[in-house]
């Protein structure tokens, strides 16, 4: 890795004007593109103290070997140039929403002698009417197939059309009734163009006018007993209704908007967008990207809008409204850039209430589901799991593959109700039957390192005891009959790798616990959540895994599962402590009557809200006991609020 000091430019050489900069690697490839309002201030931040940089930025500046910049006239120009260079170079340390396809549209070539209906991508052409975007492409192809039954204009290529003209025979579409076959003179040029005009009007409206006309024609056909024509018209009406049933009405007819939402974790982000045109959801699209650069939510949204709209030079493809979960960095410049692309005003905002905010929640739910599906597919892929185990062995220098990994996490709120969890993963899959919970009390609960020492000591003390039992069996001190009657020994199988949630202090505590037990050959690492750094004992620097590493993904999944398991146990403990704090000290209220009271009301909150008469209705409660309970629960009301208020603090843990 290069030393940033070797290519750091002199401060006086860097201008203080807006501009765009590029970092290059030793081979001359651009690995990062950024923009700045003040180039000198931004670039100096990369070199002032590289040790204090975040992991991703630290890796980038040590991978690069040179930096260069271009001065521009304004921040808006910097925004445009940054987008151009990101598209040109696809830098590895920039978030890039890779997609090799453009949006599919239903196009009608009105400038042709015989207008043609087709699915079209790419830049718009003059004299062609476009409807969409539709996504996925299957949706627009189904729509086209349906409308051609009612508006049978040509959909063939120029080559097929001319070949049919020469042969005097229509193509298959003409024979099955989905083309009026102007190539062989079955319909005049004027009538064919009228069909095309009707199709344009139908797609531009909600179709009610055409459906009403067809219903009138069907009624007239029934009146004269022309049931064959009536059946055909009935099928056409059903076909037109299906076109609009696919695109649910969600907003006012005059609403054209793109609605974005993002779901993310430390490594990846899922983006979803709903395209609403004339109040209907015309399409949905999504990406899952690696978070290869340190970008705030505002910067992430800015990069997203840059890349989604950067190539949409046609005004019709950019809607009047762009709704986002967070306003982008340089909001005014981004809005002006969109306005220049569209040639008209663009409303860039965060919906706060009403139908648009509700639809934003739906888009957000789709993003969450997309990220969850992406992760579940990765975790369920045996190839990815095997690759992750192999990467852990290689990057951590383990003597054997970590086929069994145990991860430990501590959970508490301000030092109260301290608990710990142990989760087990074998062959990359969770083994929930061997998860364990630990209650931590006394001096061990004073801080996280003491708690970690206590948990590791207790877990491996059990391991040594179980191992000793196995040795007794092998030496003949325990006979086979006794061994069969003995409970299964869950701790006798040692892990290949111990993972603790935290950095060097937690790792040192775990190693100290193992050393005090005489276990010297157990690999231990720590995974620090904020920067996803992997810490090894006695190493001043963390191990940095590649962003797309299957090994890092496996560690992250194990750590998150341990955290979830610890939080669940902590909440159970806190709930029990809240109940005991209110009911345990009431004279005359023993375990059976306390259970009867909870069964009758269901919660302490409902007990506190109950009247004296309602308390008397509990089986086994007389006037005196009911009065005592009523008095004590109301006296204790202020003290029981603390655990509830602690919820927000625990969620932030």
C-alpha positions as CSV (number, residue, x, y, z in Angstrom):
1,X,0.0,0.0,0.0
2,X,1.2,3.5,-0.9
3,X,2.1,6.1,1.7
4,X,-0.3,9.1,1.2
5,X,2.6,11.4,2.2
6,X,4.4,10.4,-0.9
7,X,1.9,12.0,-3.3
8,X,0.3,14.6,-1.0
9,X,0.2,17.9,-3.0
10,X,1.5,21.1,-1.3
11,X,-1.3,23.1,0.4
12,X,-0.4,26.2,-1.5
13,X,-0.8,24.4,-4.8
14,X,-4.4,23.4,-4.2
15,X,-7.0,26.1,-5.2
16,X,-9.8,27.1,-2.9
17,X,-12.4,27.2,-5.6
18,X,-15.1,24.6,-6.4
19,X,-13.8,21.6,-8.4
20,X,-13.7,17.9,-9.0
21,X,-10.8,15.6,-8.0
22,X,-9.6,12.1,-9.0
23,X,-7.5,9.6,-7.1
24,X,-5.5,7.2,-9.3
25,X,-3.8,4.0,-8.4
26,X,-0.2,3.1,-9.5
27,X,-1.5,1.8,-12.8
28,X,-3.1,5.1,-13.6
29,X,-6.7,3.9,-13.1
30,X,-9.1,6.3,-11.5
31,X,-10.3,4.7,-8.2
32,X,-12.3,7.6,-6.7
33,X,-14.0,10.8,-8.0
34,X,-15.3,13.5,-5.7
35,X,-16.3,17.1,-5.8
36,X,-15.8,20.0,-3.4
37,X,-16.9,23.5,-2.8
38,X,-13.4,24.2,-1.6
39,X,-10.8,21.9,-3.1
40,X,-8.0,22.8,-0.7
41,X,-10.1,22.1,2.4
42,X,-11.5,18.8,1.0
43,X,-8.2,17.4,-0.2
44,X,-6.3,18.4,3.0
45,X,-8.8,16.3,5.0
46,X,-7.5,13.2,3.2
47,X,-3.9,13.8,4.2
48,X,-4.0,15.7,7.5
49,X,-4.0,12.6,9.7
50,X,-4.7,9.4,7.7
51,X,-4.8,7.3,10.9
52,X,-8.0,9.1,11.9
53,X,-9.8,8.3,8.6
54,X,-12.6,5.9,8.5
55,X,-11.8,2.4,7.2
56,X,-13.0,2.8,3.7
57,X,-11.4,6.2,3.2
58,X,-8.1,4.9,4.8
59,X,-8.1,2.1,2.3
60,X,-8.7,4.4,-0.6
61,X,-5.9,6.9,0.1
62,X,-3.5,4.0,0.7
63,X,-4.5,2.3,-2.5
64,X,-4.0,5.6,-4.5
65,X,-0.7,6.9,-5.7
66,X,-1.7,10.3,-7.1
67,X,-4.4,12.9,-7.0
68,X,-5.4,15.5,-9.6
69,X,-8.2,18.0,-9.8
70,X,-10.1,20.2,-12.2
71,X,-11.4,23.7,-11.3
72,X,-15.0,24.6,-12.3
73,X,-17.1,27.7,-12.2
74,X,-19.7,26.6,-9.7
75,X,-21.0,23.8,-7.5
76,X,-23.6,23.0,-10.2
77,X,-20.8,22.5,-12.7
78,X,-18.9,20.3,-10.2
79,X,-22.0,18.2,-9.8
80,X,-22.3,17.6,-13.6
81,X,-18.6,16.9,-14.1
82,X,-18.5,14.5,-11.1
83,X,-21.3,12.5,-12.7
84,X,-19.6,12.5,-16.1
85,X,-16.4,11.1,-14.6
86,X,-18.2,8.5,-12.5
87,X,-19.9,7.2,-15.6
88,X,-16.7,7.2,-17.6
89,X,-14.3,5.6,-15.1
90,X,-16.7,3.6,-12.8
91,X,-14.3,4.1,-9.9
92,X,-14.1,1.2,-7.5
93,X,-14.4,3.4,-4.4
94,X,-17.5,5.2,-5.6
95,X,-21.0,3.8,-5.1
96,X,-22.1,3.0,-8.7
97,X,-25.7,1.9,-9.4
98,X,-24.7,-0.5,-12.1
99,X,-27.4,-1.3,-14.7
100,X,-26.8,-2.3,-18.3
101,X,-30.4,-1.5,-19.4
102,X,-32.4,1.7,-19.8
103,X,-36.1,2.0,-19.0
104,X,-38.5,0.2,-21.3
105,X,-41.3,2.3,-22.9
106,X,-44.3,1.5,-25.1
107,X,-43.5,3.4,-28.3
108,X,-45.8,4.2,-31.3
109,X,-44.0,5.5,-34.4
110,X,-46.5,8.1,-35.5
111,X,-44.1,9.6,-38.1
112,X,-44.2,6.3,-40.1
113,X,-46.6,5.9,-43.0
114,X,-48.1,2.9,-41.1
115,X,-47.4,3.6,-37.4
116,X,-45.9,0.7,-35.5
117,X,-46.3,-0.3,-31.8
118,X,-43.2,-1.7,-30.1
119,X,-41.2,-1.8,-26.8
120,X,-38.3,0.7,-27.0
121,X,-35.4,1.6,-24.9
122,X,-32.7,4.3,-25.2
123,X,-33.0,7.9,-26.3
124,X,-36.3,9.1,-27.6
125,X,-36.8,9.7,-31.3
126,X,-38.7,12.5,-33.0
127,X,-42.2,11.7,-34.2
128,X,-42.7,8.8,-31.7
129,X,-45.1,8.7,-28.8
130,X,-43.9,7.1,-25.6
131,X,-45.8,5.7,-22.6
132,X,-44.1,4.5,-19.5
133,X,-41.7,3.8,-18.0
134,X,-42.7,0.2,-17.4
135,X,-40.6,-2.2,-15.3
136,X,-40.0,-5.1,-15.6
137,X,-40.1,-5.3,-19.4
138,X,-42.4,-8.3,-19.2
139,X,-45.2,-5.9,-18.0
140,X,-45.0,-3.7,-21.0
141,X,-44.8,-6.7,-23.4
142,X,-48.0,-8.1,-21.8
143,X,-49.6,-4.7,-22.1
144,X,-48.7,-4.5,-25.8
145,X,-50.0,-8.0,-26.5
146,X,-53.3,-7.1,-24.9
147,X,-54.0,-3.7,-26.5
148,X,-53.2,-5.1,-30.0
149,X,-56.3,-7.2,-29.7
150,X,-58.4,-4.0,-29.6
151,X,-56.1,-1.7,-31.6
152,X,-54.5,-4.1,-34.2
153,X,-51.9,-1.7,-35.6
154,X,-48.7,-3.2,-37.0
155,X,-45.9,-4.3,-34.6
156,X,-43.5,-5.9,-37.1
157,X,-40.1,-4.6,-38.3
158,X,-39.7,-2.8,-41.6
159,X,-38.0,-5.9,-43.1
160,X,-40.9,-8.2,-42.2
161,X,-43.4,-5.6,-43.4
162,X,-41.8,-5.3,-46.9
163,X,-41.4,-9.0,-47.2
164,X,-45.2,-9.5,-46.6
165,X,-45.9,-6.7,-49.1
166,X,-43.9,-8.5,-51.8
167,X,-45.4,-11.9,-51.0
168,X,-49.0,-10.7,-50.7
169,X,-49.4,-12.6,-47.5
170,X,-49.5,-11.1,-44.0
171,X,-47.3,-12.4,-41.1
172,X,-48.6,-14.5,-38.2
173,X,-50.0,-11.4,-36.3
174,X,-52.3,-10.7,-39.3
175,X,-53.6,-14.2,-39.3
176,X,-54.4,-14.3,-35.5
177,X,-56.1,-10.9,-35.6
178,X,-53.5,-8.9,-33.7
179,X,-52.6,-6.8,-36.8
180,X,-55.0,-5.3,-39.3
181,X,-52.4,-6.2,-42.1
182,X,-51.9,-2.9,-43.9
183,X,-49.1,-4.7,-45.7
184,X,-51.6,-6.5,-47.9
185,X,-54.2,-3.8,-48.1
186,X,-56.7,-5.2,-45.6
187,X,-57.0,-1.7,-44.1
188,X,-56.4,1.7,-45.6
189,X,-53.7,4.1,-44.6
190,X,-56.2,6.5,-43.1
191,X,-58.0,3.8,-41.1
192,X,-54.8,2.4,-39.8
193,X,-53.6,5.8,-38.7
194,X,-57.0,6.3,-36.9
195,X,-56.4,3.0,-35.0
196,X,-53.0,4.3,-34.0
197,X,-54.5,7.7,-32.9
198,X,-57.1,5.8,-30.8
199,X,-54.3,3.7,-29.2
200,X,-52.4,6.9,-28.3
201,X,-55.5,8.4,-26.7
202,X,-56.3,5.2,-24.9
203,X,-52.8,5.0,-23.3
204,X,-52.8,8.7,-22.4
205,X,-56.1,8.4,-20.5
206,X,-57.7,5.9,-18.1
207,X,-59.5,4.1,-21.1
208,X,-63.0,4.8,-19.7
209,X,-64.1,6.5,-23.0
210,X,-63.1,3.5,-25.2
211,X,-64.6,1.0,-22.7
212,X,-67.9,2.9,-22.7
213,X,-68.0,2.9,-26.5
214,X,-67.3,-0.8,-26.7
215,X,-70.0,-1.5,-24.1
216,X,-72.5,0.5,-26.2
217,X,-71.5,-1.5,-29.3
218,X,-71.8,-4.8,-27.3
219,X,-75.3,-3.8,-26.1
220,X,-76.3,-3.0,-29.7
221,X,-75.0,-6.3,-31.0
222,X,-77.0,-8.1,-28.3
223,X,-80.1,-6.2,-29.3
224,X,-79.9,-7.5,-32.9
225,X,-79.0,-11.0,-31.6
226,X,-75.4,-10.8,-33.1
227,X,-74.0,-12.8,-30.2
228,X,-70.7,-13.5,-32.0
229,X,-69.8,-9.8,-32.3
230,X,-71.0,-9.2,-28.7
231,X,-68.7,-12.0,-27.4
232,X,-65.8,-10.5,-29.3
233,X,-66.5,-7.0,-27.9
234,X,-66.8,-8.5,-24.4
235,X,-63.3,-10.0,-24.7
236,X,-62.0,-6.7,-25.9
237,X,-63.5,-4.8,-23.0
238,X,-62.0,-7.3,-20.6
239,X,-58.6,-7.0,-22.3
240,X,-58.6,-3.2,-21.9
241,X,-59.6,-3.4,-18.3
242,X,-56.7,-5.7,-17.6
243,X,-54.3,-3.1,-19.0
244,X,-55.3,-0.7,-16.2
245,X,-55.7,-3.3,-13.5
246,X,-52.0,-4.0,-13.8
247,X,-51.3,-0.3,-12.9
248,X,-53.0,0.5,-9.6
249,X,-54.4,4.0,-9.1
250,X,-52.6,5.5,-6.1
251,X,-52.6,9.3,-6.6
252,X,-54.4,12.0,-8.5
253,X,-54.6,11.7,-12.3
254,X,-52.2,14.6,-12.8
255,X,-49.5,13.2,-10.5
256,X,-46.2,12.3,-12.2
257,X,-43.6,11.3,-9.6
258,X,-40.6,9.0,-8.9
259,X,-40.6,7.9,-5.3
260,X,-37.3,6.6,-3.9
261,X,-36.6,4.7,-0.6
262,X,-33.4,3.2,0.8
263,X,-32.8,0.3,3.3
264,X,-29.2,-0.1,4.4
265,X,-26.7,-1.7,6.8
266,X,-23.0,-1.3,7.3
267,X,-22.0,-3.1,4.1
268,X,-24.8,-2.7,1.6
269,X,-27.9,-0.7,0.6
270,X,-31.0,-1.6,-1.3
271,X,-32.8,1.1,-3.3
272,X,-36.3,0.9,-4.6
273,X,-38.1,3.4,-6.9
274,X,-41.8,3.5,-7.9
275,X,-42.6,5.3,-11.2
276,X,-46.0,7.0,-10.9
277,X,-47.4,8.4,-14.1
278,X,-50.9,10.0,-14.3
279,X,-51.5,8.7,-10.7
280,X,-50.7,5.1,-11.6
281,X,-47.7,3.0,-10.7
282,X,-46.3,2.3,-14.1
283,X,-43.1,0.6,-13.0
284,X,-40.9,-0.4,-10.1
285,X,-37.1,-0.8,-10.1
286,X,-34.4,-1.6,-7.6
287,X,-30.7,-2.0,-6.9
288,X,-28.6,-3.5,-4.2
289,X,-25.2,-1.8,-4.0
290,X,-22.1,-2.2,-1.9
291,X,-21.3,0.8,0.3
292,X,-17.7,1.2,-0.9
293,X,-17.4,4.8,0.1
294,X,-18.1,6.7,3.3
295,X,-21.2,8.6,2.3
296,X,-23.8,10.2,4.5
297,X,-27.5,9.6,3.7
298,X,-27.6,13.0,2.0
299,X,-24.6,12.2,-0.2
300,X,-25.9,8.7,-1.0
301,X,-29.2,10.2,-2.3
302,X,-27.2,12.8,-4.3
303,X,-25.2,10.0,-6.0
304,X,-28.4,8.0,-6.6
305,X,-30.2,10.9,-8.4
306,X,-27.1,11.7,-10.4
307,X,-26.8,8.3,-11.8
308,X,-30.6,7.6,-12.3
309,X,-31.3,10.8,-14.1
310,X,-27.9,11.6,-15.6
311,X,-28.6,10.0,-19.0
312,X,-32.3,11.1,-19.3
313,X,-31.8,13.9,-21.7
314,X,-35.5,13.7,-22.8
315,X,-37.6,16.1,-20.7
316,X,-40.6,13.6,-20.6
317,X,-38.5,11.0,-18.7
318,X,-38.0,13.2,-15.7
319,X,-41.2,13.6,-13.7
320,X,-42.5,16.8,-12.2
321,X,-41.9,15.4,-8.7
322,X,-39.0,13.5,-7.2
323,X,-39.7,12.3,-3.7
324,X,-36.8,11.0,-1.6
325,X,-36.4,9.8,2.1
326,X,-33.8,12.5,2.7
327,X,-33.0,15.6,0.8
328,X,-29.6,15.3,-1.0
329,X,-26.5,17.2,-0.2
330,X,-26.4,20.4,-2.2
331,X,-30.1,20.3,-2.5
332,X,-30.4,23.5,-4.5
333,X,-27.8,22.5,-7.0
334,X,-29.3,19.1,-7.5
335,X,-32.8,20.6,-8.0
336,X,-31.3,23.1,-10.5
337,X,-29.6,20.3,-12.4
338,X,-32.8,18.3,-12.7
339,X,-34.6,21.5,-13.8
340,X,-32.0,22.0,-16.5
341,X,-32.3,18.4,-17.7
342,X,-36.1,18.5,-17.8
343,X,-36.5,22.0,-19.1
344,X,-39.1,22.7,-16.5
345,X,-39.5,22.9,-12.8
346,X,-38.9,19.7,-10.7
347,X,-40.1,19.5,-7.1
348,X,-37.5,17.7,-5.1
349,X,-38.8,17.0,-1.6
350,X,-39.5,14.6,1.3
351,X,-43.2,13.8,1.7
352,X,-44.4,14.5,5.2
353,X,-48.1,13.4,5.2
354,X,-50.9,12.3,3.1
355,X,-51.1,9.8,0.2
356,X,-47.5,10.4,-1.0
357,X,-46.1,9.8,2.4
358,X,-48.1,6.6,2.7
359,X,-46.8,5.4,-0.7
360,X,-43.3,6.3,0.4
361,X,-43.8,3.8,3.3
362,X,-44.7,1.1,0.8
363,X,-41.6,1.8,-1.3
364,X,-39.5,1.7,2.0
365,X,-41.0,-1.7,2.8
366,X,-40.1,-3.0,-0.6
367,X,-36.5,-1.8,-0.1
368,X,-36.3,-3.5,3.3
369,X,-37.6,-6.7,1.7
370,X,-35.2,-6.5,-1.2
371,X,-32.2,-6.2,1.2
372,X,-33.5,-9.0,3.4
373,X,-34.0,-11.3,0.3
374,X,-30.5,-10.4,-1.0
375,X,-28.9,-11.3,2.3
376,X,-30.9,-14.5,2.8
377,X,-29.9,-15.7,-0.7
378,X,-26.3,-15.0,0.1
379,X,-26.5,-16.9,3.4
380,X,-28.4,-19.8,1.8
381,X,-25.8,-20.3,-0.9
382,X,-23.5,-23.1,0.0
383,X,-20.8,-21.7,-2.4
384,X,-20.9,-18.4,-0.6
385,X,-20.7,-20.0,2.8
386,X,-17.8,-22.2,1.8
387,X,-16.0,-19.1,0.3
388,X,-16.6,-17.2,3.6
389,X,-15.1,-19.9,5.7
390,X,-12.1,-20.2,3.4
391,X,-11.5,-16.4,3.5
392,X,-11.7,-16.4,7.3
393,X,-9.1,-19.1,7.5
394,X,-6.7,-17.3,5.0
395,X,-7.1,-13.8,6.3
396,X,-6.9,-14.7,10.0
397,X,-4.1,-17.2,9.6
398,X,-6.0,-20.1,11.2
399,X,-4.6,-23.6,11.1
400,X,-7.9,-25.1,10.1
401,X,-11.2,-23.9,8.6
402,X,-13.5,-22.3,11.3
403,X,-16.3,-24.9,10.8
404,X,-17.7,-24.0,14.3
405,X,-17.8,-20.4,15.3
406,X,-19.1,-19.1,18.6
407,X,-19.9,-15.4,19.0
408,X,-20.5,-13.5,22.3
409,X,-22.3,-10.2,23.0
410,X,-23.1,-8.2,26.1
411,X,-26.4,-6.3,26.5
412,X,-27.5,-3.9,29.2
413,X,-29.0,-0.4,29.8
414,X,-26.8,1.8,31.9
415,X,-25.3,-1.2,33.6
416,X,-28.6,-2.7,34.7
417,X,-30.0,-6.2,33.9
418,X,-26.6,-7.1,32.3
419,X,-26.9,-10.2,30.2
420,X,-24.8,-12.0,27.5
421,X,-25.5,-14.3,24.6
422,X,-23.6,-17.0,22.8
423,X,-24.7,-18.0,19.3
424,X,-23.2,-21.0,17.4
425,X,-22.6,-21.3,13.7
426,X,-21.6,-24.6,12.1
427,X,-20.6,-24.8,8.4
428,X,-21.9,-21.2,8.0
429,X,-25.4,-22.0,9.3
430,X,-26.8,-21.1,12.7
431,X,-27.2,-24.0,15.2
432,X,-29.9,-22.6,17.5
433,X,-30.1,-25.7,19.7
434,X,-26.7,-24.7,21.1
435,X,-27.4,-21.0,21.7
436,X,-26.9,-19.9,25.3
437,X,-27.9,-17.1,27.6
438,X,-25.9,-15.8,30.6
439,X,-27.0,-13.6,33.5
440,X,-24.2,-11.4,34.8
441,X,-24.3,-10.1,38.4
442,X,-21.9,-8.7,41.0
443,X,-18.5,-7.3,40.1
444,X,-18.7,-8.9,36.6
445,X,-21.5,-6.5,35.7
446,X,-19.4,-3.3,36.3
447,X,-18.3,-2.9,32.7
448,X,-18.3,-4.7,29.3
449,X,-14.7,-6.1,29.7
450,X,-15.5,-7.6,33.1
451,X,-18.7,-9.1,31.7
452,X,-16.9,-10.5,28.7
453,X,-14.3,-12.1,31.0
454,X,-17.0,-13.6,33.1
455,X,-19.0,-15.1,30.2
456,X,-15.9,-16.6,28.4
457,X,-14.7,-18.1,31.7
458,X,-18.1,-19.7,32.5
459,X,-18.5,-21.1,29.0
460,X,-15.1,-22.7,28.8
461,X,-15.2,-23.8,32.4
462,X,-18.1,-25.9,31.3
463,X,-16.1,-27.1,28.3
464,X,-13.2,-28.2,30.6
465,X,-15.7,-30.0,32.9
466,X,-17.4,-31.8,30.0
467,X,-14.0,-32.7,28.5
468,X,-12.9,-34.1,31.9
469,X,-16.1,-36.2,31.9
470,X,-15.3,-37.6,28.4
471,X,-11.8,-38.5,29.6
472,X,-13.3,-40.4,32.6
473,X,-15.5,-42.4,30.2
474,X,-12.6,-43.3,28.0
475,X,-10.5,-44.4,31.0
476,X,-13.3,-46.7,32.2
477,X,-14.2,-44.7,35.4
478,X,-17.8,-44.3,34.1
479,X,-19.5,-47.3,32.7
480,X,-21.6,-47.3,29.5
481,X,-24.9,-47.5,31.3
482,X,-24.2,-44.4,33.4
483,X,-23.0,-42.6,30.2
484,X,-26.3,-43.3,28.5
485,X,-28.3,-42.0,31.4
486,X,-26.2,-38.8,31.7
487,X,-27.5,-35.7,29.9
488,X,-25.8,-34.8,26.6
489,X,-22.8,-32.6,27.0
490,X,-23.4,-29.5,25.0
491,X,-20.1,-27.8,25.7
492,X,-17.7,-30.7,25.1
493,X,-17.2,-29.7,21.4
494,X,-14.8,-26.7,21.2
495,X,-15.2,-23.9,18.6
496,X,-12.7,-23.3,15.8
497,X,-13.1,-19.6,16.3
498,X,-14.3,-17.3,19.1
499,X,-15.8,-14.0,18.0
500,X,-16.6,-11.2,20.5
501,X,-18.6,-8.1,19.7
502,X,-16.2,-5.3,20.3
503,X,-12.6,-4.1,19.8
504,X,-9.3,-4.6,21.5
505,X,-10.6,-4.3,25.1
506,X,-13.1,-7.1,24.7
507,X,-10.6,-9.2,22.8
508,X,-8.1,-8.8,25.6
509,X,-10.7,-9.8,28.2
510,X,-11.6,-12.9,26.3
511,X,-8.0,-14.0,25.8
512,X,-7.3,-13.3,29.5
513,X,-10.2,-15.6,30.5
514,X,-9.0,-18.4,28.3
515,X,-5.4,-18.0,29.5
516,X,-6.5,-18.2,33.1
517,X,-8.2,-21.5,32.3
518,X,-5.1,-22.8,30.7
519,X,-6.5,-22.8,27.2
520,X,-3.7,-21.3,25.0
521,X,-4.6,-22.4,21.5
522,X,-8.1,-21.0,21.0
523,X,-8.3,-18.4,18.2
524,X,-10.1,-15.2,19.3
525,X,-11.1,-12.1,17.3
526,X,-13.2,-9.0,17.8
527,X,-15.6,-7.4,15.3
528,X,-16.0,-3.7,16.0
529,X,-19.5,-2.7,14.7
530,X,-19.0,0.9,13.6
531,X,-16.3,0.3,11.0
532,X,-16.5,-3.5,10.7
533,X,-12.9,-3.8,11.8
534,X,-11.6,-7.3,12.7
535,X,-9.2,-7.2,15.7
536,X,-6.7,-9.9,16.5
537,X,-5.0,-10.2,20.0
538,X,-1.8,-8.3,20.4
539,X,-2.1,-6.6,17.0
540,X,-2.2,-2.8,17.0
541,X,-3.9,-2.6,13.6
542,X,-7.2,-4.3,12.6
543,X,-7.6,-6.7,9.7
544,X,-9.5,-5.0,6.9
545,X,-11.6,-7.4,4.8
546,X,-12.6,-6.4,1.2
547,X,-16.0,-4.8,1.1
548,X,-17.5,-7.7,-1.0
549,X,-15.8,-10.3,1.1
550,X,-17.9,-13.4,1.9
551,X,-15.8,-13.8,5.1
552,X,-16.8,-10.4,6.4
553,X,-20.4,-11.0,5.5
554,X,-20.3,-14.2,7.5
555,X,-18.8,-12.5,10.6
556,X,-21.3,-9.7,10.3
557,X,-24.2,-12.1,10.2
558,X,-23.0,-14.0,13.3
559,X,-22.4,-10.8,15.2
560,X,-25.9,-9.4,14.4
561,X,-27.5,-12.7,15.4
562,X,-25.6,-12.6,18.8
563,X,-26.8,-9.0,19.3
564,X,-30.4,-9.9,18.5
565,X,-30.3,-12.9,20.9
566,X,-28.8,-10.8,23.7
567,X,-31.3,-8.0,23.2
568,X,-34.2,-10.4,23.4
569,X,-33.0,-11.9,26.6
570,X,-32.3,-8.5,28.1
571,X,-35.9,-7.4,27.3
572,X,-37.3,-10.5,29.1
573,X,-35.1,-9.8,32.1
574,X,-36.2,-6.1,32.2
575,X,-39.9,-7.1,31.9
576,X,-39.6,-9.5,34.8
577,X,-37.7,-7.0,37.0
578,X,-40.5,-4.4,36.3
579,X,-43.2,-6.9,37.5
580,X,-41.2,-7.9,40.5
581,X,-40.5,-4.3,41.5
582,X,-44.3,-3.7,41.7
583,X,-45.8,-6.9,43.0
584,X,-43.2,-8.8,45.0
585,X,-43.1,-6.5,48.0
586,X,-46.9,-6.5,48.6
587,X,-47.8,-8.2,51.9
588,X,-50.0,-11.2,51.5
589,X,-49.4,-11.5,47.8
590,X,-47.7,-14.8,47.3
591,X,-46.6,-16.5,44.1
592,X,-50.0,-18.2,43.4
593,X,-52.0,-15.0,43.9
594,X,-49.5,-13.0,42.0
595,X,-49.9,-15.4,39.1
596,X,-53.7,-15.2,39.4
597,X,-53.5,-11.4,39.3
598,X,-51.4,-11.4,36.2
599,X,-53.6,-14.0,34.5
600,X,-56.7,-11.9,35.2
601,X,-55.3,-8.6,34.0
602,X,-52.4,-9.5,31.7
603,X,-50.0,-6.7,32.6
604,X,-48.9,-4.4,35.4
605,X,-50.2,-1.4,33.5
606,X,-53.8,-2.9,33.5
607,X,-53.5,-3.8,37.2
608,X,-52.6,-0.2,38.0
609,X,-55.5,1.0,35.9
610,X,-58.0,-1.4,37.6
611,X,-60.5,-0.1,40.2
612,X,-60.8,-1.6,43.7
613,X,-64.0,-3.4,42.7
614,X,-62.2,-5.0,39.7
615,X,-59.4,-6.2,41.9
616,X,-61.9,-7.9,44.2
617,X,-63.1,-10.0,41.2
618,X,-59.7,-11.8,41.0
619,X,-60.1,-15.4,42.4
620,X,-58.8,-15.6,46.0
621,X,-58.8,-11.8,46.6
622,X,-60.8,-10.4,49.5
623,X,-61.5,-6.8,50.5
624,X,-58.3,-6.4,52.5
625,X,-55.9,-7.9,49.9
626,X,-57.5,-6.0,47.0
627,X,-57.2,-2.7,49.0
628,X,-53.6,-3.4,49.8
629,X,-52.7,-4.2,46.1
630,X,-54.6,-1.1,44.9
631,X,-52.7,1.1,47.4
632,X,-49.3,-0.3,46.7
633,X,-49.4,-0.3,42.8
634,X,-50.4,3.3,42.8
635,X,-47.7,4.2,45.3
636,X,-45.1,2.5,43.0
637,X,-46.4,4.1,39.8
638,X,-43.5,6.7,39.5
639,X,-40.8,4.1,40.1
640,X,-41.9,1.8,37.3
641,X,-41.6,4.3,34.6
642,X,-37.8,4.0,34.5
643,X,-37.6,0.7,32.7
644,X,-40.1,1.9,30.1
645,X,-38.1,5.1,29.5
646,X,-35.0,3.0,29.1
647,X,-36.3,1.5,25.9
648,X,-35.0,4.2,23.7
649,X,-31.5,4.0,25.3
650,X,-31.5,0.2,24.8
651,X,-32.5,0.6,21.2
652,X,-29.5,2.9,20.6
653,X,-27.1,0.4,22.1
